[in-house]
Amino acid sequence: MTETIVTLVINELVQLIVHESKLLQGVHQQVVDIRDELESIQCFLKDIDKGGDLQDGVKTWVKQVREVAYHIEDVIDEYVLHMAQRLHQQRFIAFLQKIGCLLKTIKPHHDIAIKIQDIKISIREIKERRERYGFSSSDQGSSSRATNVTWHDPRVGSLFIKEDEVVGIESTRDELVSWLSVVGMGGIGKTTLTKKVYDNESVKGHFDCRVWITVSQSYNVSKILMSMTKQIYQAKETASEQIDMIDEITLISQLRKCLQPKRYVVVFDDVWKTEFWEIVKHALPCNDRGNRIIITTRNDLIGVSCKESLYDQVHKLQPLSQDKAWELFCRKAFQTEFQGGCLTELVRLSMDIVRKCEGLPLAIVAIGGLLSTKEKVLLEWQKLHDSLNSELECNPHLTSITNILSLSYHDLPCYLKSCYLYFSIFPEDLINSSRLLRLWVAEGIIKGKKGKLLEDVAGEYIMELIHRNLVQVSSAELDYGTFRRYRIHDLLHEIILSKAEELNFCQVLEAGDTTSYGKSRCLSIHDVRENVFETSEYSRVHSVFLFNISEMPKSFIVKLFKKFKLLKVLDFEDAPIDYLPPEVGNLFHLKNLSLRRTKVKILPNSMGRLQNLQTLNVLETAVRELPIEILRLYKLRHILALYRDFKIKSCFHSVQGVKIHEGVGCLKDLQSLTAIDDHHGGDLLQELGKLSQLRMLGISKMTTERGRALCTSIQKMVHLKHFHVGSINENEIIDLQSISSPPPFLEHIYLWGRLEKLPNWILELQNLVRLFLFFSSLKEDPLSCVQALPNLVTLSLSHAYDGEQLHFEEGGFRKLKRLKLRELKELKMVEIDRGSLPGLEQLEIGPCSQMKELPSGIQHLESLKILNCYEMQGEFVLRMQPNGGEDYWKVKKVTTIRLWYRIEGERYQIYKLGDSHLLERLQGVPTWQL
């Protein structure tokens, strides 16, 4: 983490030295010296960052390095801010002519010279302190073992769990013998499950020899090979003594020779690196005798990399279900008391605790075991419930949870640690994927790669965290698009909250907090208080986030803009603010400004001074026009301004964009521009062709005659992935026929308005994943045109087709998972051939007033899990009821069937099949009587 901070500071110093040498007259060499010293310190930090917890002396030293790095960053930012303000106050050209002589006399230049000299002295002292106390990176890999206290592996207990403590893995255990790898997050039971199979009597009798190796993070291949050999030769003491003298290659050869005639099972438990398997696999001969090799790991990619054939299976171990988690908790917490059941007065608290564990056996067993030692009275259990977070840190019965889960954090490379700590900023909710990646870029924690956008590298980082089972993914599908959201396990969230606080990475301010640390670089404010900014150290904060705030006094806004001059991220998403003061223009370093879902209507002209702004997010606000000064912000990468009114029922005008002035073509770094109104005319569409870096484009209020200009510009956007376009009204035709060379990487298309026919070029899009058609009013069945698209996952037709029949032909839509047939008022029949839609998982239908029965052939959809029917007619619904419905047999295997009826706007009453309230409703009983 500290190494990442030092790297950021070094990069800033390099930029300053290269591009702003005039600003450093008199101190240039000192700045170069500071950079050189930091680079030498950086190498040491990189080495010790690979270990876990550090010795206290080293930890203090690292903290001092971190604080000096922060101070350097602040000094640079303050100086650049001052020069930017002077530039704003004077005429630009005159200022440039005089800047050389001005810097020799102005006070800020004198101040920075003094501060840089002080910093140089501080760094020298820090370096001397390291040398004086003999800190060495080689001592830190497992520092806790270097102390007088004997180190114990917290995972040992997993090997000796009693049979009656194993819950929820019985069926999984029976299948394990056919697997190669068992993967899952720490504490989920990989070792326990595998050991139960390994010790099974039938397994012992089936194999000639068995070997169990615990690998861990800091493994030694030679020692592992020796351990394997000793376990095989365990009855031959003389052979075991000679093994210690054998080299690695010879050990591999001997193992192969010994195992060749045997049927063997080998378990490699807790593998952390792919390189391990690449070596040890050579010691395991393929002799066609039915051998089994099982690997447990927290990393999905390691599990996959160990596959040697198509028959090798990787099993992803899932958390316990709520029922199984509750069963395990009761076994541990009550044991033989109360027949192993929970007392009625303790049920609510116990359920809360179990939910907090989120199906993680490690946590359930540890917390349940601790509660078994306490009195079974409400007061005692309430105490633990309310202080669970602090108990995880200090209670010796629970530290095993923290220790085992923390191993995954400590194993992260330094560039991922900062990214992972970023989850501490957010409450335990789902985080929008695009939002998270843009924030990482704004904070400067993404290392650039040649030929790749920073956002693309950020995407690689999040995928690495997902593969390590540190981040969970949830996909949400809305009428206007699909987006991914991320979260982390509650207990991991608690661990990184503590780590972020320790590192001054982030401080969370909640109602009732009395402790103020003051040195954090980020504030996550969950409660607005008048005195929240009283600590002077908060002026060094670089990021401010607001969450779950019901009201916000204007005095809070005034103090915020007065106090924080060095802000890089200001996230007001969902905050109850209705205006943005002109002082926002003073935040020269601001890179990310989010006003999403606020009540702000107008953006001040002073925003034109935000020269470093990368992201402007006014999604779902009342902002209808962007000030012309926005066109001065040449570093903008994302302008997000789409608005949808969910209170309007399926209305064409529920989606709106914003007005942007002509000249947008000068913003060459733009990757996202959505959505902008085109009804003002001019050269806006032609200028879009200059934005060659665009990945996402949204246009609203298009007219037919402007179609050709848009098509010409679209063909120049070779990187475009998301394309949204809407017409000015329901009768206006969207003309996109003249695109001859569509962007080859298009993945998402949203067309909102009438189409004479589906554009032919859509059939060429080999990478198209999602196609949404709204208000298209097509006369011809569009399915034949798109059924062969090889990667189409989602197809949505809403007000899109005026015909009476849709036919899904055999062999079509091979990868489609989600199908929406919404508001097709003339549709009478849907026919699904056997062999069509083989992977369909979700189907939405309705309102389709002419449809009287389920789609013909729906019974062939073996993958269908979810069927949602919206405001369908009574006859349609009654035919699919379980008690006597003619069509029930077609959908009885579908896991989830929901029937939706609108209450108001986008609010619905949801029923299940057989619901008596639904049947009464269909028979005409008023809703208020139900």
N, C-alpha and C positions, 0 to 999 in steps of 0.2 A: 504494500500500500504506500509506504513512505517512498519507496523507489519510484513509484508511478508519479508521485507529487514532484520529486526532484527532477524526473524526466521532463515534466511539463514546464518547470521553471527553466531548465536548460534550453528547451526549445524556444521559450519566450526571449531568453537572453540572446540566443543565436539570431532570432528575427530582429531584435533591437540592434545588435551589432552590425548586421548585414544591411538592414534597410533604414535605420535611423541613426547613422553614425554622426550626423550633424547635431543631433540632440544630445550627444554624449561627449561633446568637446570638453576636454579636461579630465574626464573620468573613463574614457574609452578603454584604456589599458587595465584599469581596475575591474571593469565589468568583464573583460576577457579573463582576468585572473580568477574571478569568482566562478565563471563558467568552468574553467579548467579544474578548480578545486572540487566543484560539485560533481564533475564527471568521474574523478577518482573516488569520491565517496559513493557515487552511484554503483560502481562495480561491487563494493563491499555490501551495499544494501541488497543488490540483486541476489547475492549468494545467501545471505541470512534470511531473505524473504521466502526462500524455498522451504525453510523449516517450520516448525510449529511455534509454540510459546517460547519466548526468549528469556534468558536470564535477566534478573532485575536490572543489573548494571547496563547491559546492552539495551534493554527496553528503554531506560532513561536516556541513553545516548541517542537512540533512534528518535525518540520524542523531541529531543533538542534539534536534531537535524530537520525534522518535519516543521518545527516552528520557525526555524531560520528560513527554510524554503518558502513557507507561507509569507514570511516578512519580505523576502526578496520580491515575490510576486506582487505584494501590495505596493511596495515602493515603485516598481515599474508601472503598475496600473495607475497609481496616483499621479505620477509624472506625466504619463501619456494623456491622462484625463485633463490635467492642467493645460497642456499644450493644445489639446483639442478645443478647450474653452477659449483660449486666447485666439485660436484660429477663427472661431465663430465670432468673436468680438471685433476683429479687425478685417479689413479688406484682404481677401485671400492672396492676391498677387503681391500686394505691398508687404504682407507679412512674410511671404517666402523670400523676398529680397532682403529683408532685414533680419531674418531669423538667426543668421550666423552671429551677428554682433549682439543681438538681444540676449542670446543664451549666456553671454559672458557676464551679464549684469543682473539678469532677473533673479529674484530671490529663490524661486523653485530650483533653478540650476545649482545654486549654492547649497540648497537643502539636500538635493539628491547626491551631491558630492560628499557631504558629511555622512549621509545615511549609507552610501555605498562603502565608504571607508570603515564605518562601524560594522557593516555586514562582513566585510573582508576579514576584520579582526575576529569576529565571532566564528566564522568558518575555520579560521586557522586554529582557534582555541579548541573547537570541536574535534578537529583532526588530531591535534596534539593529545587530547584527552583519550581518544581511542588508542593511540600508540602508547600512552603512559600506562593504561590499565590492561594493555595487551589483548584487546578484543580481537577475536579471530572468527571468520565466518565458518571455519571448519568445526568450531566448537558448538555451533548453534543448531545443527540439523536436528538434534534431539536433546535440547538443552536440559530438559527436565531430568534426563538420565545422568547428567554430569554432576548433579547435586548429591548430597549425602542420603537423600531419600530414594529408596529403591523404586524404579519405575515399573508399573504394571500395565500390561496391555488391557484396556477396558473391554476388549472384545472377547476375552477368554471365557467369560460366563456363558456366551452363546454356545459353547461346545458341551456344556454340562447341564442343559435345561432338562428338567424332569418331564416325563411323558404327559403328566396331567396338566402341565403348563403350556402344552402345544395346542393352540386353537386356530382353526380356520385354514390349516394347510394339509388336512388329511388327504383330500383327493389329489392335491398337487403333489404330495409326497409319493403317491403311487405311480405318478407319471414321470417322475424325475429321471428315472434310469435311462430314458431315451434322449435326454437333453445333453447339450454340450455346455451351455452357459446359463447361469442364473443371474439376472441383473436386477437392480433396483436401488433405491436410495438407502443410505445408512440406517440401520436399526429396523429394517423392514422384515428381517428374518431369513436372509439368504443362507447364512452359516448354520442357523438352527435347523432349517429345512434339510439342507444337504447332509448335515451330520446325522440326522435321524435316518436318512436313507443309507448312509455309509455304515451305520451300526446295526442295520436291520439284519436279522438272522438269515433271511433268505439271500440277501446280498452277500453275506459272509460265505455262505455255502456255495454260491454260484461262481465266485472268482477264486483263482489260485492265489493271488496276492492283492493286497490293498495298500495304498499309500495316501497319506493325508499330509499336505504341505500348507502351512499358513505363510503366505507370501508377504503381505503388508507393503507399506510405501517404500521403506528403505531395505530392499532385499539384496542379498548377495548370491549370485548365480551358483558359484562354487559351493557355498554352504548348502544351498537348496539341493543341488545334485548329490552332495554327500549325505544329506538327510534322507533323500529318496533311496540311495544305495543301502544305507544302514537299516532302513525299515524293511527292505527286501531281504537283507542278510541278517536280520535281527537275531537269529539263532546261532550265528557263527561269530563268536567274539573276536577271533583272530582276524577275520576279514574286516570287521568294523575298525579295528585298530589300524590296519593298513590303509584304509580309505583316506584318512586325514593327510596322507602323503602324496595323493594322486592329483594330477593336474586336471583341468576342466575338460579337455578333449578326451582324455582317457576315461574319465568318469562317464561321459556320454556314450562312449563306445561300449564300456562295460555294462551300462544300463540296457542298451539296445540288445546286447548279447544275452543278458539275463532274462529280459522280458520277452524275447522272441518266441520261446515255446510256451509262454504262459497266457492265460486269460486274466487280465488285470483291470483294476479300477483305480484311477488316480484322481484325487481332488486337489485342485489348486485354489485355496480359499483366499479371498481378499486381494485380487490382482488389480494393480493401479496403472500399469503401463503396457502398451501393446508390444514393446520390445521384449518383454519377458517371455511371451509365448513364442516369439520368433526364435528364441534360443532353446527353450526346454523341449519344444516339440520334436527336436532331433533325437532326443533320448527315448522317445516313445514310438516303437516300431509298429507299423500296420501289418498285422499277421492274420487278419480275417478270423479271429477267434472270439469275436463279440466283446472286445474291450470297451471300457467306458472311461472317458476323460471328462471331468466336470470342473468348470471354472465359475467362481463367484466373483462378481465385480459390481462397482457402483456406476460404471461407465458403459453405456449402450454400445459405443463404438468398439470398445475392447471386446465385448461379447461377440459382435459381428466379425471382428478381425480374426477371431480364433476359429472361425468356421473353415473346415478343410474340404467339405463337400456339401452338396445340396441337401443331404440327409441330416446334417448337423442342425440341431434346433437351439434357438435362443429363447429362453422363457423370461418374460418381464413379470417379476413378482409384484402383485398389486397390494395396496393397503387392505386391512381387514374390513369387512362390511361392518355397518353399525351394529348389527346383531352379534356378530362374532367378537367385535371389540368389547361390547358390553359383557358378553359371556366370560371373556378372558379377565376383564377388570374385576368382576365379581369373584372369580376364582382366587385372584390374588388378594383382593382387599378384605374378603370375608372368610375365605378358606373354609374351615369347618363350622364357623359360627353361622347361625341363622340359616342352616342348610345351604350355605353358599350363596344365599340370595341377599339382595340389598334391602335395608330397612326403608320403609315408606318415606320417612321424613328426610332421608338422605338421597332419595332418587334424583331430585332436581339438580343438586350440586354434583352428584356423581355423573349424571348425563353430561353436564357442562364440561367436566374434566375429561371425560371420554371423547367428547367432540373436539376438544382442544388437541388431543393426541392424534386426531385424523387417521385412525387405523394403524398407527405405528406401534407394533408389538413391544419394541424396546421401551417406549415411553409408558405404555399401559402397564407393563409388568413392574417397572420401577416405581411409578406413582402409586399403583395398587399395593405394592409391597410396603411402601412407606405408610400408607393409610391403614394397613393391617396392624401396625404397631400403635395406632392411636385409638383413643376411646371412640366408640361409635355413637357420638353425640353431635348434634348440629353445629355447636360452637366450634369444636375442634376442626371439623371438616370445612367450615366456612373460612377459618383462618388460612388453611392451606389453599383453598380455592382462590381467595383474594390475593394471596402473596405468591402464587405459583411461579411467576416470572422470576422473582428474586430467589426463591427456593432452588430453582434450576441452577443458579450460579453458585450458591454457597452450601446447600444441604448435601452432605456426603452420600446420602441415599440416592440422590438424583444427579450428581455430577457425572455419572456414567453416560447419561443422556447427552449432556453438553459435550463431553469429551469425544464420544463416538461421532456425533453429528458434526463437530468442529473439524474432524479429520478431513472432511470433504472441502471445507473452506481453506484449510491450510495447504491442501494439495493443489489449489488453484495457482496458475502462473500469475505473476504480479499484475499483468494487464487485465486479468479477469476479476481480481479481488476488488478493485474500485467499482467495476461494473456491478458486481454482486452486492456490495455494500449499498449501492444506490436503492436497492429494494427497502432499506431501512427507512427511507424518506416517506414511503407510502404506508397508509394503514393496511390492514390485512385484507385488502380487496384485490380484485383483478385490475391489472394495469394494461391499458391499450398498447399494443406492440409498437406502432409508429411513434406514439408519444415518447415511449421509453427510449427508442433508438435516437430520436432527435435530441433528447436531453443529454444522452451520453456524448453526442457529437458537440453540443454546445459547451459542455463541461470540459472538453478537451481530453477526455480519457480514452479516446479511440486513436490507435496508432495507424497512421496512413500506410497504405500499400500501393505500390506502383500499379497504375492502370485500374484502380478501384476507387469508387466513391467511399467517403467515410461512412455513409449510411449502409453501404453494402458490407463493409468490414464489421460494422456494429451488428448487422444481421448474422454474420459468422460467429461473433462472440456470443450472442444469445443462443444460437444453436449448440454451441459447445457447452454452455451451462445446462441446456435441456438434456443433452446426451449424458451429462454427468449426473443427471437426476437431481439437480439442485433447483430447477425451475419447472413448474407445471404449466401446461398449455391448455387454453380453452378457446374454442372457436365459436363465434356468435354470428348468426345469419340474420340480417335485417332486410326489409323490403328494398333498400337502396344499396345494399352491399354486404360484404363479409369482412370481418376483421378478427384478428387474433388477440387474445389477451393472456397475460402472464400473471402468475402468483407463485409464492413459495410457501412451503409448509409452515404452519403457525409456530412450531418450535424452532425451526430454522430462522424464522423472522425474529424471534426473541433473542437468539444468539447473535445475529448480525446487528440488532439494535444495540446490544451491549458493546459489541466490537466497534460500531460506528461512533458511539459515545466516547469510548476509550481513545480512539484515534482522532477525535475532534473532527470527524467527517460530517456528522450531522447531529443536531440536537432536536428532539421532539418536545414541543411545548404543549402540554395538555392542561385541561382545567384542574386546578388544585396543585399544580407543580410549584414547588417553592425553591427548588435547586436551580441555579443558573450557572452554566459553565462558561458561557461568554466567548469561548475561543473557537467554536465550531464554524466551519465554512458554509454550512447550510442550516437553515431553520425550517423545520416542518411544524407549522403552527396549526394546532387542532382546536384552539380556543383563543379568541381575541380578547386581550386585556390591555388596559390603558398603559400599564407600566411594562409591557413586554419588551420595549426597546430601550429601557433605562440603562442597561449594561453597556458601557462605552465600547467594550470589545466587539459588540455586535456590528459595529461599523465596518468590521473586516469581513462580514458575511458576503458570500458571492452568490448564494441561491436562496430564494424564499418561496415556500409552497404553503398554500392554505387548504385545509381540509375540513369538511363537516362544520362549517361556520354558518350560523343562522342569521346573524346580523353583524354589521361592520360600521362603526362610527366613522365619520369623515376625519376625525382627529387621528385615527389609526392610519389612514391613507396618507395624510399630511406628514406624519412622523416617519412613515416608511420611506417616502421619497426624499425626505430631508436627511435621514440617518444613513441610508445605504447608497453610497456614491459609486461603489465598485461592483454592483450587481451584474451578474452574467445571465442569470435565470430568474424570471419573475413569473410564477405560475398562479394565476387567479382562478383557475378552472372551477366552476360551480360556486364561486364566491358571490355574496350578495352585494355587488357594487354596481352602480348605474352610471359612473362616469370615470374617465381617465384624465387626471390633471395634466396640464401642460408641462409640469416638472419632470414628466417621464422622459422628456428630451434631454435631460441632464445625465441620464444613465448611459454614458458613452460606450461602456464596455458590454452593454446588454446584448445577448445573443439570442435569447429565446423569451418571447412574450406570449403568454397564453391568456386569453380572455374568454375562453370557451364556456358557453352556457352562463355567461354573466348577463346583466341588463344594460351593458354599455351600448350606446347608440351611435356615438360620434368619436372618431379618433382625432386627437389634436394635431395641428400642423407641425408641432415641435417634434413629432416622430421622425421628421426628416433629418434630425441630428443623430439618430441612432445608427451610426456608420458601421457598426459591427453586427447589426441584427441579422440573424440567419433564419429565424422562424417567427412568423406572425400568425397567430391562431385566433381567429374570430368566428370559428364555427358555432352555429346555433346561437348567434347573438342578433341584435336588431341593427347591427351595422350594415348599411346599404351602400356606402360609398367609401372608397379608400382615398385619403388625401393625396393630392398630386405629388407632395413631397416624398411619398413612398418611393418614387422613381429615382431618388438619389441614393437609395440604399443598395449599393452594388453587390453586397455580400449576401443578400437574401437568397435562401435556398428553398423556402417553403412559404407560400401564401395560401392559407386555408380559410375559406370564407363561406362554405355552403351552409344554408339554413333550411331546416325542414320543420313545418308546423304540424306536430302530431295530433293537434286538436281538430284538424280538418280531415274529414272522412274521405279517404281515397280521392282527394281533389288534385286536379292537374297542377294547380298553382301552389300546392303545399311545399314545393321545393323552389328555393330562390337563391340567386347568386348576388354578387355585389358589382357596383360600377367601379371600373378602374380606368384611369386616364390613358390616352394614347401616349406611347413611348415605352411601353412595357418591354419592348424588344431589347432595351439596354441592360436588363437584368439577366445577364448571361449565365449566372450560376443557378438560376431557378430550376428546381427539380419537380416541385409541386405547385400548381396554380389551379385552384378549384374553390368555388366556381365563380366565373365572371360573366356578367350580363353583356350580351352583344347588341341589344336593341338600340344602343346609342350610335351605331354605325361607325363611320370613319375607317381608319386603316388598322384597327385592332387585330383583326384576324390575319392580315398580312404580316404584322409584326410578330405574331406568334411563331412564324417560321424561323425567326432568328434564335429562338430558345431551343437550341439543339440538345441541351442536357435534360429536358423535361422527361420525367417518368410518369407524372400524373397530370392530366389536363381535364378541367371541367368547364363547359360553356353552357350558359342558360339563355333563354329568350332569343333563340336563333330564328331567322327568317329563311324562307326557301332560297331566295336569290343570293344569300350569303354562303350557301353550301359549297360552291366551287372554290371560293377563297379559302375556306376552312380546309377543304380537301388538299389544296396545294400546300398549305402549311403542315398538315399532318404528315405528309409524305417525307418531310424533312426531319421529322422527329424519330430518329432511328432507335432511340432508347425507350420510347414510350411503352408503358406497361398498363396504365389505367386510363381509360378514355370515357368521359361522361359528356353527353350532349343532350340538350333539351330545347324544344321549339317554344316559340312565344305564346302559342295557344294550341288547343286541341285539334284545330282544323289545319294548322300550318304544317306542311310537309317538311321533314328533315331530308335534305338532298345530300347523300354521301356517296352517290354512285360513281363519282369521277375519281375516286382513289384507285390508282392503278398499281401502286407499290405500297401496300400497308406496312406500318412498323412491324418488323418480324417478331418482336418479343411481346406483343400485346397479349396480356393475360386476362384483363377484365374490361368488358364493354357494357355501358349502361346507356341505352337510347330511350329518351323520354319525349315521345311525340309521334305523329303519324309517319308511316313509311308506305311508299307506293309498293315497294317490295323489299325483301331483305337484301342488303348490299351483297353483291357477288363476292367481293374480296374477303368477306368474313370466312368463306369456305377455305381460304388459303392459310388461315391462322393456326398453325400447328401447335402453338403454345397457349391457345385460348383456354382458360380455366372456367371463367364465369361469364355468362351472357344474360343480361337483364333487359327485357323489352317491356316498356310501359306505354300505354295509350297508342300503340302502333297501328291498331285497326287493320291488320293484314287480312286480305281476302283469301289468300292461298295458304294451305297448311305449311307452316315454316319448318316442320320437323324433318322433312326429306332433305332440306338444305344443310342442316347442322348435325344430323345423326352420325356422320362419319368423322366429326372432329375428334382427334385421338386423345386429347387431354381435357375435354370438357367435363367438369365436375358438378357445376350448378347451372341449371336453366330455369329462368323465371319468366313466365308470360302473364302479364297483368294488364287487362284492357287491351291485349295485344293482338287478339285474333277474333274475327267476326264470323268465322265458319261454324258449322254444326258438328263437325267430326274431326278428331285428331287420331292419327294412326302411328303407333310406335312399332316399326317393322323389325323383324327378326335380324339380329346381328348389330342393331343400331345402339348408339350411346353406351359403349363398352365401359366407360369409366364414370358415367354420371352417378352421383350419390344423392343429390338433392334436386327435386323437381317441384316447381310451383306453378299451379294453374289457377290464377286468381282473377276474379271479375271477368270471366268469359261468358257473357250473358246470352250468347246464341248457341253455346256449346251444348249438344245433346248427348253425345256419345264419345267415349274414349276407348280405343281398342289397343290392347297390348299383346303382341305376338309372343309366343314362347321363344326365349332366347334373346329378347330385347331387354334393355335395362338390367343386366345381370347383377350390377353392383348397387342398385338404388337402395338407399337407406331411409330417406325421408321423402314423403309425398304430401304436398299441400293442395287442397282443392277448395274452391269456393270464393265468394258466392257465385254459383253457376245455376241460375234459377231454372234452366231447362233440363238439367241433368236429373234423372229420376232414379238412377241406380249406379252402383260402383263401376269403375272401369272394367270392361270385359278383359279377362286375362290377368287381373291383379293378383290372382292366386299363384301365378308363375313367379312373382317377385320374391324369391327366397331370401334375399338380403334385407327386405323391408322391415324396419324396426319401429318407425314412427309414421303415423297417419294423422294429419290434422285436417279437419273439415270445418270450413268457415261459413256459417249462416246458410247451410244447405237446407233444401226443402224437406218437409216432414216425411214425404214418401221415401226419399233417398235415405234418411236417417233410420226410419223404422225398418227398412229392408235389411239393415246391417246389425240390428239388435240381437243380443244373444238368445233371447227367448222367442223362438219362432221366426226370426228374421230370415228371409229367403237367401240373403247374400252373406250371412254371418260366416258360413263355412269358408268363404274366400279370404277373410281377414282374421280368423281366429288365432293364427300363429303370430300376428303382428303384436309386438311387445307393448306398444303404447298407442292408444287411439284416443284422440281428444276432439271434442266438438265445441266450437267457439261461436258465441253469439254476442254481438256488439251491445255494449251498454251506452257508451258515449265516447266520441272521438276514437282513440285507439285503445280504449278500455273494453275488456271482454269478460263475459262470464264463461267459464270453462266447465264442461261436463265430460263424464266418462260414459262408455256404453252401459246401458242398463240403469242409468241414474233415474230414479223416479221423478225427480224435479224436472229433468229434461223431458220425460214422457208427458208430464203434465203441461209443460210449456208447449209442446207440439200439439197438444189437444186444445190449445187456446186459452189456458189459464193465464191471467195477467201476471207479468213478472213480479209486481210488488207483493203478490199473494204467495209467491213461492218461498 
